[in-house]
Amino acid sequence: MRVLHLIDSLTPGGAQTIALEPFDVQLNNTDIFLYALRQNPPHFEFRHPNIVIDSTYNKHSVKPLIKIVAFIKAHEIDILHCHLVRSQFRAWFIKKFWCPNLKLVFHEHGPIFGQDSTWWFHWRMITLLKLARAEVDRYIAVSNMAKALLIKKCGIDANKIEIVHNFTNLNKFHPNITVSKKLFNQFEGQGFKIGFVGRLDEVKGCQFLIKALSQLPFEAHLIFVGDGETRKQLNDLTIELGLQDKVSFLGFINSPEHVYRLFDVLVLPSIAEAFGNVIIEAQACGVPVIASNVSGPAEIITHGENGLLFTPENPSELAQSIEMIYRTPQLKASIVKKGLENINQFSLEKYINKINLIYEQLK
């Protein structure tokens, strides 16, 4: 059984991590392939020989369509596993008009929530999902809420949806990982270190984290790892609040596992979040997590046990949660311990086994 994963690009992001990481631990598996529809640097590094990035830079180009059909036929692909809407649209078109016997899997990573796209893009995505219902053989949802929204918004048959939570690679993310000497020296003596890892865009709610920092009654430093369209706005906000000496923007880092141990706490202040990969990455590294009480994080974190949850868009409540971690070492230690226990259910190996079981059911 030969599987082709299809994705828009390999630009760093949660969906790209989930699509690409299993290839790194299956280097000798010749029955799995990945095709990225366009160049969009920077992109994740990869080692598997069956990974292809199309030469086009145009996200609207139809040229990859013909190449993918030829690729499917040349490699005798049985299953097309699609990540994100652009790959889903092309895959539906391919099955409908060229490869009717192809098994089609749509992997819902979070766009169904509609919080990080324009209404026009979201409407087109919902329309596609409705049109493609007859051709799609299985849907994978990263959370219970993602499944519920597929049913509610698109009328998808619940029996065709499998919930498979995201994973973290426990060989990469673990408590014994070391922080680079350069980073350690850069932030030594700068107080309690609060970390954020991810895209800097509106839905991530980073402005509320900066506002929470301004309310803390103790010395703290906020470290952003990642980049995105709201970086300038966030930088302007730090200047407006007089926090420019207490906030650092490190940009994209290719190996974020070496950053987590720098943090005293990781915060995910999202307005909406389908899952929250950074939560389980931080837990695996032995770092306590505070996250907004929205769908994805609430499925990972039990408040007060393996993390803390706060009301989204509420910087005062977030500041109180950060202070609780700062002032209560026993709570922090307990959350770290429970987080490490929690992480075993999100291993890469378990994820691969669940995905392969879905493939087997499609035979």
C-alpha positions in Angstrom: 0.0 0.0 0.0 1.6 3.2 -1.2 0.7 6.6 0.3 1.3 10.1 -1.1 1.1 13.0 1.3 0.1 16.3 -0.3 0.7 19.7 1.2 0.8 23.3 0.0 4.4 24.0 1.1 7.0 22.9 3.7 7.1 26.4 5.3 7.4 25.9 9.1 4.0 25.3 10.7 2.0 22.8 12.7 0.5 21.0 9.7 3.9 20.8 8.1 5.4 19.2 11.2 2.7 16.6 11.4 3.1 15.7 7.7 6.9 15.7 7.6 8.1 14.3 10.9 7.0 10.7 10.4 9.2 10.6 7.3 12.3 11.3 9.5 11.7 8.1 11.5 10.8 6.0 8.4 13.8 6.7 6.2 13.8 3.1 4.8 10.1 3.0 4.1 9.9 3.2 0.3 6.0 3.1 0.2 5.5 6.7 1.6 5.9 9.9 -0.4 5.4 13.6 0.2 4.7 16.2 -2.5 4.8 19.9 -1.6 2.9 22.0 -4.2 5.2 25.0 -4.2 8.5 26.6 -3.1 7.9 28.9 -0.1 11.2 29.4 1.7 12.3 29.0 4.4 11.2 25.4 4.6 11.8 22.5 7.0 14.9 20.4 6.4 14.2 16.8 5.4 16.2 13.6 4.8 13.7 11.2 3.3 14.4 10.5 -0.4 10.7 10.4 -1.3 10.0 14.0 -0.6 9.5 16.4 -3.5 9.0 20.2 -3.6 7.5 21.5 -6.9 9.5 24.1 -8.7 6.7 26.7 -8.8 6.5 29.6 -6.3 2.9 30.5 -7.2 0.4 29.2 -4.7 -2.4 29.4 -7.3 -0.5 27.6 -10.0 -2.3 24.6 -11.7 1.0 23.3 -13.1 1.6 20.9 -10.2 -1.7 19.2 -10.9 -0.5 17.4 -14.0 2.8 16.5 -12.3 0.9 15.0 -9.4 -1.3 12.9 -11.6 1.9 11.6 -13.4 3.5 11.0 -10.0 0.5 9.0 -8.8 0.6 6.8 -11.8 4.4 6.4 -11.9 4.6 5.3 -8.3 1.3 3.4 -8.2 -0.1 5.4 -5.3 -3.1 3.8 -3.5 -3.9 6.6 -0.9 -3.7 10.4 -1.2 -3.4 11.9 2.3 -4.1 15.7 2.0 -3.0 18.4 4.5 -4.6 21.8 4.3 -7.1 23.2 1.8 -5.0 23.8 -1.3 -3.8 20.2 -1.4 -7.4 19.0 -0.7 -8.8 21.0 -3.6 -6.3 19.5 -6.0 -6.7 16.0 -4.7 -10.5 16.1 -5.0 -10.1 17.3 -8.6 -7.6 14.5 -9.3 -9.8 11.8 -8.0 -12.9 13.1 -9.6 -11.5 13.5 -13.1 -8.4 11.3 -13.4 -7.9 8.7 -10.6 -11.4 7.5 -9.4 -10.0 4.4 -7.6 -7.6 6.5 -5.5 -8.4 6.5 -1.7 -8.7 10.0 -0.4 -7.9 11.1 3.1 -8.5 14.7 4.3 -6.5 15.7 7.4 -8.2 18.6 9.3 -5.5 20.5 11.1 -7.5 23.5 12.2 -8.7 25.7 9.3 -12.2 24.5 9.9 -12.3 26.9 13.0 -12.1 29.8 10.6 -10.2 32.1 13.0 -6.9 32.4 11.0 -8.4 33.2 7.5 -10.6 35.7 5.8 -14.3 35.0 5.5 -13.9 34.5 1.8 -11.2 31.9 2.1 -13.1 30.1 4.9 -16.3 30.1 2.8 -14.4 28.6 -0.2 -12.9 25.9 2.1 -16.3 24.9 3.6 -17.8 24.8 0.0 -14.9 22.5 -1.1 -15.4 20.2 1.9 -19.1 19.9 1.0 -18.5 19.3 -2.6 -15.8 16.7 -1.9 -17.9 14.6 0.5 -18.6 11.8 -2.0 -15.0 11.4 -3.1 -13.3 11.6 0.4 -13.0 8.2 2.0 -11.8 9.3 5.4 -11.3 12.4 7.4 -8.8 12.8 10.2 -9.5 15.5 12.9 -6.9 16.6 15.3 -9.4 17.2 18.1 -12.9 16.4 19.2 -13.9 20.0 18.4 -12.5 19.7 14.9 -14.6 16.7 14.3 -17.7 18.4 15.7 -17.1 21.4 13.3 -16.7 19.1 10.3 -20.1 17.6 11.1 -21.8 20.9 11.9 -20.3 23.1 9.1 -19.9 20.6 6.3 -22.4 17.8 7.0 -19.7 15.2 7.1 -20.8 11.7 8.1 -19.4 11.2 11.7 -18.6 7.6 10.8 -16.0 8.8 8.2 -14.1 10.9 10.8 -11.3 9.6 12.9 -9.8 11.6 15.8 -6.0 11.4 15.8 -4.3 13.9 18.1 -1.0 15.4 17.0 2.2 14.0 18.3 5.7 15.0 19.5 8.9 13.2 18.8 10.1 12.1 22.3 13.6 11.4 20.9 13.9 15.2 20.1 11.8 16.7 22.8 12.8 15.5 26.3 13.9 17.0 29.7 17.6 16.3 29.2 17.9 18.5 26.1 20.4 21.3 26.4 20.0 25.0 25.7 22.6 26.4 23.4 25.4 28.3 25.2 24.7 31.4 23.1 21.0 31.6 24.1 21.8 30.8 27.7 24.3 33.6 28.0 22.0 36.0 26.1 19.2 35.6 28.7 21.2 34.8 31.9 20.1 37.1 34.7 17.0 38.5 33.0 14.5 37.2 35.5 11.7 34.7 35.1 11.6 33.6 31.4 8.2 33.3 29.7 8.3 31.6 26.3 6.1 31.6 23.2 6.7 29.3 20.2 4.7 29.6 17.0 3.4 31.8 14.2 3.0 35.5 15.0 -0.5 36.1 13.7 -3.7 37.5 15.1 -5.3 34.2 16.1 -2.3 33.3 18.4 -3.3 36.2 20.8 0.3 37.3 21.5 -0.8 40.9 22.2 -2.5 39.6 25.3 0.7 37.9 26.5 2.6 41.2 26.1 -0.2 43.0 28.1 0.0 40.3 30.8 3.8 40.9 31.0 3.1 44.6 31.8 1.1 43.6 34.8 3.6 41.3 36.5 5.0 42.6 39.8 8.3 40.8 39.4 11.2 40.7 37.0 10.4 38.7 33.9 11.4 38.5 30.3 9.2 37.4 27.4 10.8 35.4 24.5 9.0 35.0 21.2 10.3 32.2 18.9 8.7 32.3 15.5 7.7 34.9 12.9 4.7 36.1 11.1 2.5 39.0 9.9 1.9 40.6 13.3 5.5 40.8 14.4 5.7 44.6 13.7 2.4 45.2 15.6 3.7 43.2 18.5 7.0 45.1 18.5 5.1 48.4 18.4 3.0 47.3 21.4 6.1 46.5 23.5 7.4 50.0 22.7 4.1 51.6 23.6 4.0 49.8 26.9 7.7 50.5 27.6 8.6 46.8 27.6 11.3 46.8 24.8 14.0 45.7 27.2 11.8 42.9 28.5 10.7 41.3 25.2 12.9 39.5 22.7 11.9 38.3 19.2 14.2 35.5 18.1 12.5 34.8 14.8 12.2 31.3 13.3 14.5 28.7 14.8 14.9 25.5 12.9 15.4 23.3 16.0 13.1 24.7 18.6 13.7 21.7 20.9 16.9 23.5 22.1 14.9 26.6 23.2 12.2 25.1 25.4 14.5 24.4 28.4 15.4 28.1 28.4 11.8 28.9 29.5 10.5 28.9 33.1 7.0 28.6 31.6 5.5 28.3 28.1 2.4 30.3 27.3 0.0 29.6 24.4 -2.5 32.6 24.5 -4.5 31.6 21.3 -7.9 33.0 20.6 -8.6 29.7 18.8 -6.5 26.5 18.6 -7.3 23.2 17.0 -4.7 21.3 19.0 -1.5 23.1 20.1 1.6 21.2 19.3 3.8 23.4 21.4 1.9 22.3 24.5 3.1 18.7 24.2 6.5 19.7 23.0 7.0 21.9 26.1 5.6 19.2 28.4 8.0 16.6 26.9 10.9 19.0 27.7 9.7 19.3 31.4 8.4 22.9 31.0 5.1 23.9 32.6 2.4 25.2 30.3 -0.2 27.9 30.5 -2.8 28.0 27.7 -6.0 29.7 26.8 -9.1 27.7 27.6 -10.1 26.9 24.0 -10.9 23.7 22.3 -7.5 22.1 21.5 -5.5 23.0 24.6 -8.5 22.1 26.8 -8.3 18.5 25.4 -4.6 18.3 26.4 -4.5 20.2 29.7 -6.4 19.4 32.9 -6.4 22.7 34.7 -4.3 22.7 37.9 -2.9 19.2 37.1 -0.7 19.1 34.0 -1.0 22.8 33.2 -3.0 26.0 33.7 -5.9 27.3 31.6 -7.1 30.9 31.4 -9.9 32.7 29.8 -8.8 33.8 26.2 -8.2 37.4 25.6 -7.9 38.1 29.3 -4.4 39.5 30.1 -5.1 40.0 33.8 -6.1 36.4 34.3 -3.1 35.3 32.3 -0.8 37.5 34.5 -2.3 35.8 37.6 -1.5 32.4 36.2 2.1 33.3 35.4 2.5 34.7 38.9 1.1 31.5 40.3 3.8 29.4 38.5 6.4 31.9 39.6 5.5 32.0 43.3 4.5 28.4 43.9 7.5 26.1 43.2 5.5 23.0 44.4 2.7 23.7 41.9 5.3 24.2 39.1 7.0 20.9 40.0 3.7 19.0 40.1 2.6 20.4 36.7 5.9 19.4 35.2 5.6 15.9 36.6 2.0 15.4 35.4 3.0 16.9 32.0 5.7 14.3 31.5 3.2 11.6 32.4 0.7 13.1 30.0 3.0 13.2 27.1 3.3 9.4 26.5 -0.1 9.3 24.8 1.1 11.8 22.2 4.2 9.9 21.0 5.1 9.8 17.3 5.1 6.0 17.3 1.5 5.9 18.5 0.5 8.5 15.9 2.1 6.4 13.1 0.3 3.3 14.3 -3.1 5.0 14.4 -2.6 6.5 10.9 -1.5 3.1 9.5 -4.6 1.5 11.0 -6.8 4.0 9.1 -4.9 3.1 5.9 -5.5 -0.6 6.5 -9.2 0.0 6.9 -9.3 1.7 3.5 -8.1 -1.4 1.7 
